Amino acid sequence: MTITLTTGSLLILLGLYALLTQDNLLRIIIGFSLANTGVHLIIVSLGYLKNRTAPILNDAMIAAGPETQIVDPLPQALVLTAIVIGFAITAFLLAFALRIYHTYGTLSLSNLVDKS
């Protein structure tokens, strides 16, 4: 659990660093994706409980009775939803960057400020 929390935190920090320091739009989009993936890792790792089973109802779980401990499926469902939303936002950002490149001929933010 600590490995995934640490990895998620590092991905978020790396993504925020790219968002704040890069001048190229594609690098900023990659930084957003890294931060998004880090958030997913942290949510999944916080939803993990040791010595619990997956929340799948089958004959073995029904036979074991109510004392069987299962993992809460809500964090997993939230991460699946967040992955889809993050993918849609990344696709939108890439389409926006492509439109900017076709219009201005550059992806550098400092060059875009000079051209406008």
Buried (B, 14 or more C-beta within 10 A) or exposed (E): EEEBBEBBEEBBEBBBEBBEEBEBBBBBBBBBBBBBBBBBBBBBBEBBEEEEBEEEEEEEBEEEEEEEEEBEEEBBEBBEEBEEEBEEBBEEBEEEBEEBEEEBEBBBBEEBEEEE
